Amino acid sequence: MADDVIIVGVDAAWQRSKALDWGVTEALLRELPLRAIHSVEEPRRYSDTHAPVRADGESVVPVRIDKAAARVVDDVRPYLAGIDTELDFGVDLRVGKPDDVLVDLSATATMLVLGRRGHGVFADLLIGSTSDAVGNRGRGPVVVVPSGWQQQEHRTAPVLVGVDWIQSEPDQPAIEFAADHAAAHGVQLTLVLVWDFPWEVATDQPASAEDIDQWHDMADARGAELVEEWRAKRPGLEIAHDVHQGHPVEGLLAAAEDLNPQLLAVGGRPRSRLAEHLLGSTARGVLHHTTHPIAIVHQRP
């Protein structure tokens, strides 16, 4: 079960990143506490540790924190303290590999928010970065906010969610998350369905205009069914659907370019030991190329 808290990963570039601002806006809107987390690697030298001490009945080895890490916390703390709210906003320093620390926290947080510098082609060079690693291995909703994102300019923009038009059941957590976000912001939720011809059909012979229309109509009809289904689940929420042909990544990116959403949600990988380090190709492709905030909604353990 998720805790009612928004976790935001911060580093020395937190002021240039929009992740903390994005997380604060969500916490204020949803009336949730927020914890900013800065992680530092465990010391590799014995000289960077101190003698064990007892705390709460356990043996703890204090770690020497460098000035740069302490400065991040010292800078974030007054920023959060200056926000006019009675909600619990604070910053913590954790020792451990940043992606491991954040992945663990994502298992129980309402959402985990991270920033990412660069997008498009440049983002392909960021494999192994914290945002990529946590987006890949997260255990709950992980929101990645691109650097320079202007949230206020998109406050009335819709929320998009990618839905498999043939088998939508695995996308239920992503739709739930997107619906919650759209309801909180009072904006439209748009279900994006991307279809293409099966490999066997596509390689048999060129598709006719009649074939294309038929497949498009099937996807469109399925989208209409899903809209009615979710309108029944979320009365009062404005819901629409959008249909594209092509690869799912291309279709979702095209929908985002057309509709300019405030958030694009996609489903993460199923929970399994085999898939521990394998993000679905669609989610990974969109993560690497979108210029909008993306929520990768993993199934919780």
C-alpha positions as a printed NumPy array, in Angstrom:
array([[  0.   ,   0.   ,   0.   ],
       [  1.267,   3.466,  -0.88 ],
       [  2.089,   6.04 ,   1.776],
       [  0.486,   9.454,   1.344],
       [  3.706,  11.265,   0.486],
       [  5.371,  12.655,  -2.614],
       [  9.095,  11.928,  -2.884],
       [ 11.326,  14.164,  -5.005],
       [ 14.907,  13.228,  -5.809],
       [ 17.224,  16.251,  -5.7  ],
       [ 20.887,  16.811,  -6.488],
       [ 23.23 ,  19.775,  -6.871],
       [ 21.321,  20.896,  -9.99 ],
       [ 17.928,  20.989,  -8.26 ],
       [ 17.432,  24.705,  -8.943],
       [ 17.838,  24.22 , -12.705],
       [ 15.7  ,  21.116, -12.646],
       [ 11.949,  21.646, -12.405],
       [ 11.308,  18.406, -10.539],
       [ 11.09 ,  19.949,  -7.062],
       [  8.81 ,  22.745,  -8.274],
       [  6.621,  20.148, -10.007],
       [  6.478,  17.99 ,  -6.893],
       [  5.645,  20.949,  -4.654],
       [  2.768,  21.966,  -6.921],
       [  1.358,  18.428,  -6.804],
       [  1.754,  18.169,  -3.033],
       [ -0.038,  21.483,  -2.461],
       [ -2.835,  20.543,  -4.858],
       [ -3.351,  17.099,  -3.356],
       [ -2.647,  18.243,   0.232],
       [  0.113,  15.676,   0.705],
       [  3.401,  15.848,   2.581],
       [  6.587,  16.039,   0.52 ],
       [ 10.098,  14.773,   1.152],
       [ 13.028,  15.878,  -0.958],
       [ 15.716,  13.195,  -0.936],
       [ 19.399,  13.739,  -1.66 ],
       [ 21.497,  10.572,  -1.778],
       [ 25.248,  10.189,  -1.415],
       [ 27.289,   7.112,  -2.186],
       [ 28.538,   4.971,   0.67 ],
       [ 32.154,   5.759,   1.547],
       [ 34.793,   3.7  ,  -0.203],
       [ 37.54 ,   4.507,   2.26 ],
       [ 37.679,   3.521,   5.909],
       [ 38.828,   7.047,   6.758],
       [ 35.441,   8.374,   5.638],
       [ 33.629,   6.495,   8.401],
       [ 33.591,   6.828,  12.172],
       [ 33.473,   4.348,  15.016],
       [ 30.104,   2.591,  15.434],
       [ 27.61 ,   4.122,  17.85 ],
       [ 24.391,   2.811,  19.379],
       [ 21.135,   4.424,  18.246],
       [ 17.695,   3.094,  19.149],
       [ 19.272,  -0.168,  20.22 ],
       [ 21.119,  -0.689,  16.929],
       [ 24.745,  -0.314,  15.933],
       [ 25.185,   2.505,  13.418],
       [ 28.33 ,   3.51 ,  11.57 ],
       [ 28.351,   7.32 ,  11.075],
       [ 29.472,   8.432,   7.622],
       [ 31.396,  11.561,   6.801],
       [ 29.324,  13.717,   4.459],
       [ 31.189,  15.977,   2.076],
       [ 30.435,  19.692,   1.985],
       [ 28.789,  19.56 ,  -1.441],
       [ 26.189,  17.034,  -0.293],
       [ 25.5  ,  18.97 ,   2.879],
       [ 25.134,  22.166,   0.821],
       [ 22.348,  20.618,  -1.278],
       [ 20.348,  19.852,   1.853],
       [ 21.121,  23.242,   3.372],
       [ 19.89 ,  24.97 ,   0.199],
       [ 16.714,  22.923,  -0.231],
       [ 15.61 ,  23.213,   3.403],
       [ 14.951,  27.003,   3.422],
       [ 13.334,  26.787,  -0.009],
       [ 10.766,  24.315,   1.326],
       [ 10.41 ,  26.201,   4.615],
       [  9.521,  29.331,   2.663],
       [  6.458,  27.733,   1.062],
       [  3.245,  28.958,   2.661],
       [  1.72 ,  25.701,   3.816],
       [  1.056,  23.737,   6.983],
       [  1.844,  20.5  ,   5.167],
       [  4.953,  18.579,   6.171],
       [  7.609,  19.564,   3.623],
       [ 11.182,  18.545,   4.379],
       [ 14.473,  17.29 ,   3.006],
       [ 16.457,  14.202,   4.   ],
       [ 19.977,  13.032,   3.249],
       [ 20.323,   9.314,   2.543],
       [ 23.472,   7.236,   2.188],
       [ 23.477,   4.799,  -0.704],
       [ 23.526,   4.619,  -4.467],
       [ 20.947,   7.221,  -5.561],
       [ 18.99 ,   4.974,  -7.907],
       [ 18.829,   2.159,  -5.322],
       [ 17.641,   4.542,  -2.599],
       [ 14.974,   6.089,  -4.821],
       [ 13.773,   2.766,  -6.243],
       [ 13.185,   1.532,  -2.69 ],
       [ 11.264,   4.699,  -1.8  ],
       [  9.137,   4.445,  -4.946],
       [  7.567,   1.22 ,  -3.677],
       [  5.437,   3.049,  -1.102],
       [  5.322,   6.716,  -2.198],
       [  2.25 ,   8.203,  -3.844],
       [  4.689,   9.138,  -6.587],
       [  8.411,   9.635,  -7.017],
       [  9.456,  12.731,  -8.978],
       [ 12.791,  13.205, -10.725],
       [ 14.296,  15.757, -13.061],
       [ 16.076,  15.032, -16.287],
       [ 18.474,  17.249, -18.163],
       [ 18.221,  17.022, -21.939],
       [ 15.62 ,  15.431, -24.172],
       [ 15.179,  14.051, -27.644],
       [ 18.333,  12.683, -29.248],
       [ 20.522,  13.915, -26.389],
       [ 18.497,  11.893, -23.89 ],
       [ 19.755,   8.719, -25.549],
       [ 23.142,   9.556, -24.054],
       [ 21.728,   9.491, -20.533],
       [ 21.458,   5.708, -20.203],
       [ 22.562,   4.854, -16.682],
       [ 21.539,   8.236, -15.259],
       [ 19.429,   8.285, -12.124],
       [ 16.223,   9.236, -13.941],
       [ 16.69 ,   6.477, -16.492],
       [ 17.608,   3.862, -13.883],
       [ 14.729,   4.702, -11.539],
       [ 12.278,   5.027, -14.418],
       [ 13.392,   1.557, -15.46 ],
       [ 13.333,  -0.14 , -12.064],
       [ 10.681,   1.829, -10.185],
       [  8.195,   0.013,  -7.977],
       [  5.403,   2.567,  -8.268],
       [  4.612,   5.716, -10.24 ],
       [  7.785,   7.529, -11.332],
       [  7.409,  10.996, -12.866],
       [ 10.335,  12.373, -14.879],
       [ 10.217,  16.127, -15.5  ],
       [ 12.38 ,  17.563, -18.297],
       [ 14.623,  20.495, -17.52 ],
       [ 13.077,  23.834, -18.338],
       [  9.487,  22.588, -18.119],
       [  7.064,  25.491, -17.616],
       [  4.304,  23.975, -15.549],
       [  2.159,  27.091, -15.284],
       [  1.99 ,  27.391, -19.06 ],
       [  0.396,  23.923, -19.194],
       [ -1.949,  24.137, -16.206],
       [ -5.07 ,  23.77 , -18.391],
       [ -3.548,  21.232, -20.801],
       [ -4.913,  17.671, -20.894],
       [ -3.406,  14.528, -19.399],
       [ -2.614,  11.769, -21.888],
       [ -2.294,   8.062, -21.163],
       [ -1.176,   5.369, -23.564],
       [ -3.571,   2.409, -23.754],
       [ -3.132,  -0.892, -25.568],
       [ -6.271,  -1.035, -27.677],
       [ -6.221,  -4.851, -27.861],
       [ -5.302,  -5.708, -24.273],
       [ -5.922,  -2.751, -21.974],
       [ -5.945,  -4.616, -18.638],
       [ -2.19 ,  -4.154, -17.97 ],
       [ -2.654,  -0.405, -18.485],
       [ -5.232,  -0.037, -15.691],
       [ -2.738,   1.348, -13.116],
       [ -1.529,   3.95 , -15.627],
       [ -5.098,   4.975, -16.475],
       [ -5.954,   5.224, -12.76 ],
       [ -2.92 ,   7.42 , -12.132],
       [ -3.661,   9.625, -15.144],
       [ -7.327,   9.928, -14.146],
       [ -6.342,  10.98 , -10.613],
       [ -3.97 ,  13.587, -12.036],
       [ -6.558,  14.937, -14.48 ],
       [ -9.209,  15.12 , -11.74 ],
       [ -6.833,  16.924,  -9.369],
       [ -6.081,  19.537, -12.034],
       [ -9.604,  19.747, -13.421],
       [ -8.514,  18.954, -16.982],
       [ -9.407,  16.449, -19.673],
       [ -8.083,  12.902, -19.676],
       [ -7.285,  11.604, -23.155],
       [ -6.786,   7.895, -23.823],
       [ -4.283,   7.456, -26.654],
       [ -4.614,   4.27 , -28.697],
       [ -1.962,   3.452, -31.287],
       [ -2.666,   0.7  , -33.787],
       [ -0.703,  -0.902, -36.589],
       [ -1.096,  -3.935, -38.804],
       [  0.123,  -7.219, -37.295],
       [  3.433,  -8.397, -38.754],
       [  1.737, -11.186, -40.684],
       [ -0.681,  -8.775, -42.329],
       [  1.846,  -6.012, -42.922],
       [  4.262,  -8.269, -44.809],
       [  1.678, -10.109, -46.891],
       [  0.804,  -7.314, -49.292],
       [  0.436,  -3.527, -49.246],
       [ -2.56 ,  -2.436, -47.223],
       [ -5.402,  -0.886, -49.137],
       [ -7.18 ,   2.283, -48.083],
       [-10.137,   0.083, -47.159],
       [ -7.931,  -2.039, -44.869],
       [ -6.525,   1.043, -43.182],
       [ -9.981,   2.48 , -42.617],
       [-11.216,  -0.823, -41.21 ],
       [ -8.378,  -1.155, -38.701],
       [ -8.63 ,   2.493, -37.732],
       [-12.371,   2.106, -37.164],
       [-11.781,  -0.926, -34.92 ],
       [ -9.275,   1.013, -32.788],
       [-11.579,   4.012, -32.715],
       [-14.52 ,   1.849, -31.6  ],
       [-12.394,   0.321, -28.863],
       [-11.376,   3.786, -27.743],
       [-15.015,   4.831, -27.522],
       [-15.758,   1.748, -25.395],
       [-12.909,   2.575, -23.02 ],
       [-14.073,   6.179, -22.723],
       [-17.56 ,   5.041, -21.703],
       [-16.075,   2.536, -19.264],
       [-13.962,   5.159, -17.551],
       [-16.687,   7.787, -17.576],
       [-18.744,   5.343, -15.533],
       [-15.828,   4.881, -13.132],
       [-15.033,   8.597, -12.928],
       [-18.292,  10.536, -13.277],
       [-17.662,  14.227, -13.808],
       [-14.237,  13.723, -15.366],
       [-13.97 ,  14.86 , -18.985],
       [-12.591,  11.919, -20.987],
       [-11.818,  11.594, -24.696],
       [ -9.733,   9.323, -26.89 ],
       [ -7.228,   9.849, -29.681],
       [ -6.22 ,   7.259, -32.286],
       [ -2.926,   7.04 , -34.19 ],
       [ -1.412,   4.522, -36.572],
       [  2.197,   3.367, -36.322],
       [  4.69 ,   2.242, -33.699],
       [  3.413,   2.898, -30.156],
       [  6.324,   5.222, -29.341],
       [  5.819,   7.253, -32.51 ],
       [  2.074,   7.389, -31.939],
       [  2.347,   8.57 , -28.337],
       [  4.942,  11.181, -29.233],
       [  2.742,  12.392, -32.098],
       [ -0.238,  12.684, -29.753],
       [  1.882,  14.643, -27.271],
       [  3.068,  16.979, -30.01 ],
       [ -0.504,  17.561, -31.204],
       [ -2.152,  17.999, -27.794],
       [  0.768,  19.463, -25.77 ],
       [ -0.255,  17.772, -22.486],
       [  0.81 ,  18.649, -18.968],
       [  1.566,  14.958, -18.368],
       [  1.929,  11.811, -20.452],
       [  1.391,   8.53 , -18.585],
       [  2.442,   5.07 , -19.71 ],
       [  2.432,   1.677, -18.059],
       [  5.649,   0.23 , -16.702],
       [  6.76 ,  -3.361, -16.881],
       [  4.952,  -6.199, -15.069],
       [  6.331,  -7.096, -11.654],
       [  8.636, -10.096, -11.99 ],
       [ 12.209, -11.026, -11.146],
       [ 12.924, -11.603, -14.809],
       [ 11.806,  -8.057, -15.678],
       [ 13.692,  -6.365, -12.825],
       [ 15.932,  -4.437, -15.204],
       [ 13.733,  -4.418, -18.308],
       [ 11.509,  -1.44 , -18.932],
       [  8.956,  -1.993, -21.684],
       [ 10.117,  -0.762, -25.078],
       [  7.227,   1.7  , -25.362],
       [  7.795,   3.313, -21.969],
       [ 11.539,   3.424, -22.513],
       [ 11.197,   4.939, -25.981],
       [  8.804,   7.638, -24.8  ],
       [ 10.963,   8.382, -21.746],
       [ 13.972,   8.993, -23.965],
       [ 12.261,  11.187, -26.537],
       [  9.371,  13.097, -25.004],
       [  9.688,  16.786, -24.161],
       [  6.811,  16.559, -21.657],
       [  6.689,  15.209, -18.107],
       [  6.157,  11.474, -18.233],
       [  4.697,   9.211, -15.565],
       [  5.876,   5.622, -15.788],
       [  3.354,   3.754, -13.679],
       [  4.803,   0.464, -12.471],
       [  2.711,  -2.152, -10.771],
       [  3.483,  -2.138,  -7.06 ],
       [  5.102,  -5.179,  -5.431]])
